[in-house]
């Protein structure tokens, strides 16, 4: 049985409508502890509090901006994932890494998919979907951001819709559904998993990639760890909490795959937040240290891909 987030209490702070969570959004227990306090180093410098569940280990921010307010925290020309077309050194590096990542993601999808009908939730500007389409997949995308959604529609001629499109789906029609660094952004965590499982075919594959709060770089950088990305990242998962979430929705963990390049990217951003500038050499060394730690300690890489099968 999955847990419904019926314990969310609305409030207002500094003219921002906030939600306060008193129970764990994954397992529902009220046994939670203060984990750390950090801030939005990327945009507003506002402070936030992260709590940790004593039972399943998931971490989450509370209070958090509500679903309507969170949009303002993405409103920046420097938000790389929605502005990768801007020409500068940072985004050039991002685009090169993205090309490699797209091929890696496709190889994973092609290996586990038992059909060609694919849905990518949080597809951004559509590069991954375009690559899969070129390989023969029938692709559909969901993207809440109006600007990246319009880019995917008009530049790549993709079928990309806003989140309301999911409400119109009820039959299991997709062979594979992917959420690449998306789940940590979703307010209705349990409802979103319930919906994607509902529209996934029997024995279909769900692929979820999330940052790993048990990684070496998370522990090393502490409140400067860039993958906390407050308040845009609402949850911070571990292998234990993601496995429990999957099992609640009758999903079996088929495989856990590392995203090794994320250790370097996250370390680079974390160096910038901690020291005021992106110290490339230190980020390189710490990315290597993180991946080396993960090889020896239960696959705890900076980010992990969970390959889940519908039972």
C-alpha positions in Angstrom: 0.0 0.0 0.0 1.4 3.4 -1.0 1.3 6.4 1.3 -0.9 9.4 0.3 0.5 12.9 1.2 -2.6 13.9 3.2 -0.5 15.5 6.0 0.7 18.5 4.0 -0.2 21.8 5.7 -0.2 25.0 3.8 1.4 28.2 5.1 2.9 31.4 3.8 6.5 32.7 4.3 7.8 35.9 2.8 4.7 36.1 0.5 5.5 32.6 -0.8 2.8 30.0 -0.4 4.5 27.0 1.3 3.6 23.4 2.2 4.8 21.8 5.4 5.2 18.0 5.6 5.0 16.3 9.0 5.2 12.6 7.9 7.6 10.9 5.5 6.3 11.2 1.9 7.6 7.6 1.1 6.8 5.4 4.0 4.4 7.6 6.0 6.1 7.4 9.4 6.1 10.4 11.7 9.6 9.4 12.9 11.7 12.1 11.2 14.8 14.0 12.2 16.4 17.3 11.2 19.1 16.5 8.7 20.6 19.8 7.7 19.9 23.4 6.8 21.1 24.8 3.5 20.1 27.4 0.9 19.3 28.0 -2.7 22.9 28.7 -3.8 21.8 28.7 -7.5 19.2 31.5 -7.5 17.6 33.2 -4.4 19.9 32.4 -1.5 16.8 31.5 0.6 17.3 29.0 3.4 15.6 25.7 3.6 15.5 22.7 6.1 16.0 19.1 5.1 14.5 16.3 7.2 15.4 12.6 7.1 13.1 9.7 7.7 14.3 7.5 10.5 12.7 4.5 8.9 13.4 4.5 5.1 16.1 7.2 5.0 14.5 9.5 2.4 15.3 13.1 2.9 13.0 16.0 1.9 12.6 19.7 2.4 9.9 21.1 4.6 8.4 23.6 4.4 8.6 23.8 0.6 7.1 26.2 -2.1 3.8 24.8 -3.3 3.2 23.6 -6.8 2.2 27.0 -8.2 5.0 28.9 -6.4 7.8 26.6 -7.4 7.8 27.9 -11.0 9.6 31.1 -9.9 12.6 29.0 -8.8 13.2 27.9 -12.3 13.0 31.4 -13.8 16.6 32.0 -14.7 18.5 32.2 -18.0 21.3 30.3 -16.2 19.2 27.2 -15.6 21.2 24.9 -17.8 18.8 22.0 -18.3 16.3 24.4 -19.8 18.7 26.7 -21.5 21.3 24.5 -23.1 21.3 26.4 -26.3 23.0 29.4 -24.8 26.6 29.7 -26.2 29.2 29.8 -23.5 31.9 27.4 -22.2 29.8 25.9 -19.4 26.9 25.0 -21.7 29.3 23.8 -24.4 30.6 21.3 -21.8 27.1 20.4 -20.8 26.1 19.7 -24.4 29.1 17.4 -25.0 28.3 15.4 -21.9 24.6 15.4 -22.9 25.5 13.8 -26.3 27.3 11.0 -24.5 24.5 10.6 -21.9 21.9 10.3 -24.6 23.6 7.4 -26.2 24.1 5.7 -22.9 20.4 6.2 -22.0 19.3 4.9 -25.3 21.4 1.8 -24.9 19.7 1.2 -21.5 16.2 1.7 -22.9 16.9 -0.5 -25.9 18.2 -3.3 -23.7 15.2 -3.4 -21.3 12.2 -2.3 -23.5 10.0 -5.1 -24.7 8.3 -2.9 -27.2 8.8 0.5 -29.0 6.2 2.7 -27.4 8.0 5.0 -25.0 7.0 7.9 -22.8 9.6 10.3 -21.4 8.3 12.3 -18.4 10.2 15.6 -18.0 11.7 15.4 -21.5 13.0 19.0 -21.5 13.9 20.3 -25.0 13.6 16.8 -26.5 17.1 15.7 -27.5 16.8 12.3 -25.9 13.4 11.7 -27.5 14.6 12.7 -30.9 17.5 10.2 -30.7 15.1 7.4 -29.7 12.8 8.4 -32.5 15.6 8.1 -35.0 16.3 4.6 -33.7 12.7 3.5 -34.4 10.9 4.2 -31.2 7.4 5.7 -31.1 8.0 8.5 -28.6 5.8 10.8 -26.5 7.0 13.4 -24.1 5.7 15.3 -21.0 7.3 18.6 -20.1 5.8 21.1 -17.6 8.0 24.0 -18.8 6.4 26.0 -21.5 9.6 27.2 -23.2 11.4 23.8 -23.4 8.1 22.1 -24.4 7.6 24.6 -27.3 11.2 24.1 -28.4 10.8 20.3 -28.5 7.5 20.7 -30.5 8.7 23.2 -33.1 12.4 22.4 -33.4 12.2 18.6 -33.3 8.5 18.1 -34.3 7.9 15.9 -31.3 4.6 15.0 -29.6 5.3 16.8 -26.2 2.5 17.8 -23.8 2.1 19.4 -20.5 1.5 17.4 -17.3 -2.3 17.5 -17.8 -1.9 15.1 -20.6 -1.2 12.3 -18.0 -4.7 12.9 -16.5 -6.3 11.8 -19.8 -4.4 8.5 -19.8 -5.8 5.5 -18.0 -5.0 2.4 -20.1 -1.6 0.6 -20.0 -0.2 1.6 -23.4 3.5 2.2 -22.9 6.3 -0.4 -23.1 8.8 1.8 -21.3 8.5 5.1 -19.3 11.5 7.1 -18.3 12.0 9.9 -15.7 15.6 11.2 -16.0 16.3 13.4 -12.9 12.6 14.3 -12.7 11.1 12.5 -9.7 12.9 14.7 -7.2 11.0 17.7 -8.6 7.5 16.2 -8.3 5.2 17.5 -5.6 2.7 14.6 -5.8 5.3 11.9 -5.4 3.0 8.9 -4.8 0.4 10.0 -7.2 3.0 10.4 -10.0 4.4 6.8 -9.5 0.8 5.5 -9.3 -0.1 7.1 -12.6 3.0 6.0 -14.6 2.5 2.4 -13.3 -1.1 2.5 -14.4 -0.2 3.5 -18.0 2.7 1.0 -18.2 2.0 -2.3 -19.9 2.3 -5.6 -18.0 6.0 -6.5 -17.7 6.8 -2.9 -18.9 9.9 -1.1 -17.8 10.1 2.1 -15.7 13.4 3.8 -15.6 14.0 6.5 -12.9 17.3 8.4 -12.5 17.8 10.4 -9.3 20.8 11.9 -7.3 22.0 9.6 -4.5 22.1 11.3 -1.1 24.3 8.4 0.2 27.1 9.1 -2.2 30.6 10.2 -1.2 30.3 13.6 -2.8 27.0 14.2 -0.9 28.8 13.5 2.4 31.9 15.4 1.4 30.2 18.6 0.4 27.5 18.6 3.0 25.1 21.6 2.8 27.0 22.7 -0.4 26.2 19.6 -2.3 24.8 20.9 -5.5 22.3 18.0 -6.0 20.3 19.2 -3.0 19.4 22.0 -5.4 16.9 23.6 -3.0 14.1 24.1 -3.3 13.8 22.6 -6.8 14.7 19.2 -5.5 12.0 18.3 -3.0 13.3 14.8 -2.2 16.7 13.2 -1.8 16.7 9.4 -2.4 18.9 6.5 -1.5 18.9 3.0 -2.7 16.8 1.9 0.3 14.2 4.6 0.0 13.8 4.2 -3.8 13.5 0.4 -3.5 10.8 0.8 -0.8 8.9 3.3 -3.0 9.1 0.9 -5.9 7.8 -2.0 -3.9 4.8 0.0 -2.7 3.7 0.2 -6.3 4.4 -3.4 -7.1 7.6 -2.6 -9.1 10.5 -5.0 -8.9 14.1 -3.6 -9.0 15.6 -5.2 -12.1 18.9 -3.3 -12.0 20.7 -0.3 -10.5 23.0 1.5 -12.9 25.5 4.2 -12.0 25.7 7.6 -13.7 29.4 8.1 -13.2 29.8 11.5 -15.0 27.4 13.0 -12.5 30.0 12.9 -9.8 32.2 15.4 -11.8 29.3 17.7 -12.8 27.9 17.8 -9.2 31.4 18.3 -7.7 32.1 21.2 -10.1 28.8 22.9 -9.1 29.5 22.1 -5.4 32.9 23.7 -5.6 31.4 26.8 -7.0 28.8 27.0 -4.2 31.4 26.3 -1.5 34.3 28.4 -2.8 32.6 31.0 -5.0 34.1 29.6 -8.2 34.1 26.3 -10.2 37.5 24.8 -9.2 38.0 22.4 -12.0 40.9 20.4 -10.7 39.3 19.9 -7.3 36.1 18.9 -8.9 37.9 16.3 -11.1 39.7 14.8 -8.1 36.6 14.7 -6.0 34.6 13.2 -8.8 37.2 10.4 -9.1 37.2 9.9 -5.3 33.4 9.6 -5.3 33.3 7.1 -8.1 36.1 5.1 -6.5 34.2 5.0 -3.2 31.1 3.8 -5.0 32.9 1.0 -6.6 33.9 -0.3 -3.2 30.7 0.6 -1.3 27.5 -0.8 -2.6 27.2 1.1 -5.9 26.6 4.4 -4.1 27.5 6.7 -7.0 26.5 10.3 -7.2 23.4 9.5 -9.3 21.7 6.2 -9.9 19.4 4.8 -12.5 16.8 2.4 -11.2 15.4 -0.1 -13.7 12.0 -1.2 -12.5 9.7 -3.9 -13.9 5.9 -3.9 -13.5 5.0 -7.1 -11.8 
